[in-house]
Amino acid sequence: MIEYSEPCRICGAKTIEVGSKRGAFKRELFYLRHCPVCHFSFVSNLWTDYERIYSKDYYTGKGADPLVDYLFELQQPRQAIRLYEWRGILRVVKSLIDISPVTNWLDFGCGNGGLVRYCLEREKCHITGFEEGWIKEEVANCGIPLLDSGHLDALDATFDVVTAIEVLEHVTDPLQVLKRIRRLLKPGGLFFCTTGNARPFRNRLLSWRYVVPEIHVSFFEPETLAHALVLAGFCPGFVGFLPGFADIIRFKVLKNLGMRRLSIVEQILPWDVLARIVDLRLNITAHPVGWVTNS
């Protein structure tokens, strides 16, 4: 008999335990649950020692995610493969909304602030970041504009664009975060995020490499995210494979291959074709964006 307990953090329905996965950084079992109604999946026994989780070790690839090195990317942005992600995100956003000198853009959970710096160097717009982890001091020391939580709370309805790049999988209460982002946006504003698509892995969630249970605790299918966006006050839009997604996928592939620096070898590959093939399998572009209606 299937035992249901612990309500879904999106829709409130009863959830089912799908199994456990041992953490590679914190060597204990983490239990995953799945909602059969909205198909949200999540880690139930959260590790909440955030100072240890998001310490200097995390941002230098010595923590729960050895595939990242945010400090290297901050210090040597022109050598980092993350350059492809920044370039792709800017292209996606520009295909959805006009960017001008009066555009006010927030990168929510900006990590090392790389996207903020990249856009400031290439676009005439006002963009700033929000980050609460260890690296925020390093980011500020590099002259990248940052807001703290207190400042952010006073900026409701002031942003034209909010991005959250690989953020939602880290948060324990996605609706609370989405509602906060919704309050920050003006009417007509755009919310663009990236996060893993759990749909291809619904029946084999424990084998999905994206499940790093010490830090990745919330997993969305496209319809799940759309439902969460509606509950947070957005109008979801499924935009598909927009210009820029080839670069975003390119970065993800290279990162998962353990690469950190740009390489002549990877630069000769047909990424427009390869990205489409990867997307057919993983449906990375299937997640919706969120619009704030003018009414």
C-alpha positions as CSV (number, residue, x, y, z in Angstrom):
1,M,0.0,0.0,0.0
2,I,1.3,3.5,-0.9
3,E,1.7,5.7,2.1
4,Y,0.9,9.4,1.5
5,S,2.1,12.2,3.7
6,E,3.6,15.7,3.6
7,P,1.7,18.0,1.4
8,C,3.0,19.3,-1.9
9,R,4.8,22.6,-1.6
10,I,3.1,23.8,-4.8
11,C,-0.5,22.6,-4.8
12,G,-0.9,21.2,-1.3
13,A,-1.9,17.7,-2.5
14,K,-0.7,14.5,-0.8
15,T,2.7,13.3,-1.9
16,I,4.4,9.9,-2.2
17,E,7.9,9.0,-1.3
18,V,9.8,7.8,-4.4
19,G,13.0,6.7,-2.7
20,S,16.3,8.0,-1.2
21,K,19.6,9.2,-2.6
22,R,22.8,9.5,-0.6
23,G,24.5,12.8,-0.8
24,A,28.0,12.9,-2.2
25,F,29.0,15.9,0.0
26,K,27.0,15.2,3.1
27,R,27.0,11.4,3.3
28,E,23.5,10.7,4.5
29,L,20.3,9.6,2.9
30,F,18.0,12.2,1.5
31,Y,14.4,11.3,0.8
32,L,12.5,12.5,-2.3
33,R,8.8,12.9,-2.6
34,H,6.6,13.4,-5.7
35,C,3.2,15.0,-6.1
36,P,0.9,12.9,-8.4
37,V,-1.3,15.9,-9.0
38,C,1.0,18.7,-10.1
39,H,4.1,16.6,-10.5
40,F,6.3,18.6,-8.3
41,S,9.1,16.6,-6.7
42,F,11.2,17.7,-3.7
43,V,13.7,16.6,-1.0
44,S,11.7,16.1,2.2
45,N,14.5,16.0,4.8
46,L,16.3,19.2,4.0
47,W,19.8,20.1,5.0
48,T,19.5,23.6,6.2
49,D,23.0,24.5,7.4
50,Y,23.2,27.2,4.7
51,E,26.4,28.8,6.0
52,R,28.2,25.5,5.4
53,I,26.3,24.7,2.2
54,Y,27.0,28.0,0.5
55,S,30.4,28.6,2.0
56,K,33.6,29.5,0.0
57,D,34.0,25.8,-0.8
58,Y,30.7,25.7,-2.7
59,Y,31.6,28.7,-4.8
60,T,35.1,27.3,-5.7
61,G,33.9,23.8,-6.7
62,K,34.9,22.1,-3.4
63,G,31.4,21.8,-2.0
64,A,28.2,20.0,-2.9
65,D,28.5,20.7,-6.6
66,P,32.1,20.0,-7.9
67,L,31.1,21.1,-11.4
68,V,31.0,24.8,-10.6
69,D,33.7,27.3,-9.8
70,Y,32.0,30.7,-9.4
71,L,35.1,32.3,-8.1
72,F,37.1,31.4,-11.2
73,E,34.3,32.7,-13.4
74,L,34.3,36.0,-11.4
75,Q,38.0,36.5,-11.7
76,Q,38.5,35.3,-15.3
77,P,35.1,35.8,-17.1
78,R,36.5,35.8,-20.6
79,Q,38.1,32.4,-20.2
80,A,35.0,30.7,-18.6
81,I,32.5,28.5,-20.5
82,R,29.9,30.3,-18.5
83,L,30.3,33.0,-21.1
84,Y,28.0,31.0,-23.3
85,E,25.2,31.0,-20.7
86,W,25.5,34.7,-20.2
87,R,25.4,35.3,-23.9
88,G,22.4,33.0,-24.4
89,I,20.4,34.5,-21.6
90,L,20.8,38.0,-23.0
91,R,19.7,36.8,-26.4
92,V,16.6,35.0,-25.0
93,V,15.6,38.1,-22.9
94,K,16.1,40.4,-25.9
95,S,13.9,38.2,-28.0
96,L,11.1,38.5,-25.5
97,I,11.3,42.2,-24.4
98,D,12.8,45.4,-25.6
99,I,16.0,46.3,-23.8
100,S,16.7,50.1,-23.6
101,P,18.5,52.6,-21.3
102,V,15.4,52.8,-19.1
103,T,15.0,49.0,-18.7
104,N,15.4,47.9,-15.1
105,W,16.6,44.3,-14.8
106,L,17.2,42.2,-11.7
107,D,19.2,39.0,-11.7
108,F,17.7,37.2,-8.7
109,G,20.2,34.8,-7.1
110,C,23.0,36.2,-9.3
111,G,25.8,34.0,-7.9
112,N,29.0,35.6,-9.0
113,G,27.2,38.4,-10.8
114,G,28.6,37.4,-14.1
115,L,25.3,37.9,-16.0
116,V,25.0,41.4,-14.5
117,R,28.6,42.3,-15.6
118,Y,28.1,40.8,-19.1
119,C,25.0,42.7,-19.8
120,L,26.4,46.0,-18.4
121,E,29.3,45.7,-20.8
122,R,27.0,45.1,-23.8
123,E,23.7,46.8,-23.3
124,K,22.5,50.2,-22.3
125,C,20.2,49.2,-19.5
126,H,20.1,49.2,-15.7
127,I,20.8,45.7,-14.3
128,T,21.7,44.7,-10.8
129,G,22.0,41.5,-8.9
130,F,20.7,40.0,-5.7
131,E,22.8,37.3,-3.9
132,E,23.0,36.1,-0.3
133,G,25.8,33.5,-0.4
134,W,29.5,33.9,0.6
135,I,30.5,35.2,-2.8
136,K,28.5,38.4,-2.5
137,E,31.4,40.2,-0.9
138,E,33.7,39.2,-3.7
139,V,31.1,40.3,-6.3
140,A,30.8,43.7,-4.6
141,N,34.5,44.1,-4.5
142,C,34.6,43.7,-8.3
143,G,32.3,46.7,-8.7
144,I,29.3,44.6,-9.8
145,P,26.1,46.3,-8.5
146,L,24.3,44.2,-5.9
147,L,21.2,44.7,-3.8
148,D,20.7,43.2,-0.3
149,S,17.4,41.8,0.9
150,G,16.5,44.9,2.8
151,H,16.9,47.1,-0.3
152,L,15.0,44.5,-2.4
153,D,12.0,44.6,-0.1
154,A,11.6,48.3,-0.9
155,L,11.6,47.9,-4.7
156,D,8.1,46.4,-5.4
157,A,6.9,47.0,-9.0
158,T,10.1,48.6,-10.2
159,F,11.7,46.0,-12.5
160,D,10.9,45.3,-16.2
161,V,12.8,42.0,-16.1
162,V,13.7,39.5,-13.4
163,T,15.9,36.5,-14.2
164,A,16.6,33.6,-11.9
165,I,19.2,31.3,-13.4
166,E,19.4,27.9,-11.8
167,V,17.9,29.3,-8.6
168,L,14.4,27.6,-8.2
169,E,15.9,24.1,-7.6
170,H,17.7,25.5,-4.5
171,V,14.7,27.0,-2.8
172,T,12.6,25.2,-0.2
173,D,9.4,27.2,-0.7
174,P,9.1,28.0,-4.4
175,L,5.8,29.7,-4.2
176,Q,7.1,32.2,-1.6
177,V,10.1,33.0,-3.9
178,L,7.9,33.3,-7.0
179,K,5.5,35.6,-5.2
180,R,8.3,37.8,-4.1
181,I,9.6,38.1,-7.6
182,R,6.1,38.8,-8.9
183,R,5.9,41.8,-6.5
184,L,9.2,43.2,-7.8
185,L,7.9,43.3,-11.5
186,K,6.1,46.1,-13.1
187,P,2.9,45.5,-15.2
188,G,4.1,44.1,-18.5
189,G,7.2,42.7,-16.8
190,L,9.0,39.5,-17.7
191,F,10.3,36.7,-15.5
192,F,12.7,34.3,-17.1
193,C,14.3,31.4,-15.3
194,T,16.3,28.2,-16.0
195,T,16.0,25.1,-14.0
196,G,16.1,21.4,-14.8
197,N,13.1,19.7,-16.4
198,A,12.0,16.8,-14.3
199,R,9.5,15.5,-16.9
200,P,11.9,13.1,-18.8
201,F,13.0,11.7,-15.4
202,R,9.6,11.3,-13.7
203,N,9.9,7.6,-13.4
204,R,13.6,7.5,-12.7
205,L,14.1,10.6,-10.6
206,L,16.8,9.0,-8.4
207,S,19.1,8.4,-11.4
208,W,18.8,12.0,-12.6
209,R,22.3,13.7,-12.2
210,Y,20.5,17.0,-11.5
211,V,19.3,15.6,-8.2
212,V,22.1,16.8,-5.9
213,P,20.1,16.5,-2.7
214,E,22.2,18.7,-0.5
215,I,21.5,21.8,-2.7
216,H,19.0,20.9,-5.4
217,V,15.8,20.3,-3.4
218,S,12.9,21.4,-5.8
219,F,12.2,19.8,-9.2
220,F,9.8,21.1,-11.8
221,E,8.1,19.7,-14.8
222,P,6.9,22.5,-17.3
223,E,3.3,22.1,-16.2
224,T,4.3,22.3,-12.6
225,L,6.2,25.5,-13.1
226,A,3.3,27.0,-15.1
227,H,0.9,26.1,-12.2
228,A,3.2,27.7,-9.7
229,L,3.5,30.8,-11.8
230,V,-0.3,31.2,-11.9
231,L,-0.5,30.7,-8.2
232,A,2.1,33.4,-7.8
233,G,0.2,35.9,-10.0
234,F,1.9,35.4,-13.3
235,C,0.6,34.6,-16.7
236,P,2.8,31.7,-18.0
237,G,3.9,31.6,-21.6
238,F,5.5,28.7,-23.4
239,V,8.0,30.2,-25.7
240,G,10.0,27.3,-27.0
241,F,13.5,27.2,-28.5
242,L,14.3,30.9,-28.8
243,P,17.5,32.5,-30.1
244,G,20.0,32.1,-27.3
245,F,19.0,28.7,-26.1
246,A,21.7,27.0,-28.2
247,D,24.3,28.9,-26.1
248,I,22.5,28.0,-22.8
249,I,22.5,24.3,-23.7
250,R,26.1,24.5,-24.9
251,F,27.1,25.7,-21.5
252,K,25.2,23.0,-19.7
253,V,26.7,20.3,-21.8
254,L,30.3,21.5,-21.3
255,K,29.7,22.0,-17.6
256,N,28.5,18.5,-17.2
257,L,31.6,17.2,-19.1
258,G,33.7,18.9,-16.4
259,M,34.9,21.8,-18.6
260,R,35.5,25.2,-17.1
261,R,37.6,27.0,-19.7
262,L,36.9,27.9,-23.3
263,S,38.5,25.4,-25.7
264,I,39.3,25.5,-29.4
265,V,38.1,21.9,-29.6
266,E,34.6,22.7,-28.5
267,Q,34.4,25.8,-30.6
268,I,34.5,23.9,-33.8
269,L,31.5,21.8,-33.0
270,P,28.1,22.4,-34.6
271,W,26.3,23.7,-31.5
272,D,23.2,24.8,-33.2
273,V,22.6,21.2,-34.3
274,L,23.9,19.6,-31.1
275,A,21.8,21.9,-28.9
276,R,18.6,20.8,-30.7
277,I,19.5,17.2,-30.2
278,V,20.1,17.6,-26.5
279,D,16.9,19.6,-26.2
280,L,14.9,16.8,-27.9
281,R,16.0,14.5,-25.1
282,L,16.0,16.7,-22.1
283,N,13.3,19.3,-23.1
284,I,15.4,22.1,-21.5
285,T,13.4,24.8,-23.4
286,A,10.0,23.5,-22.4
287,H,9.7,25.5,-19.2
288,P,7.5,28.6,-19.4
289,V,8.3,32.2,-18.7
290,G,6.2,34.4,-16.5
291,W,4.5,37.6,-17.7
292,V,2.9,40.2,-15.5
293,T,-0.3,41.4,-17.1
294,N,-1.0,45.1,-17.5
295,S,-4.4,44.9,-15.8
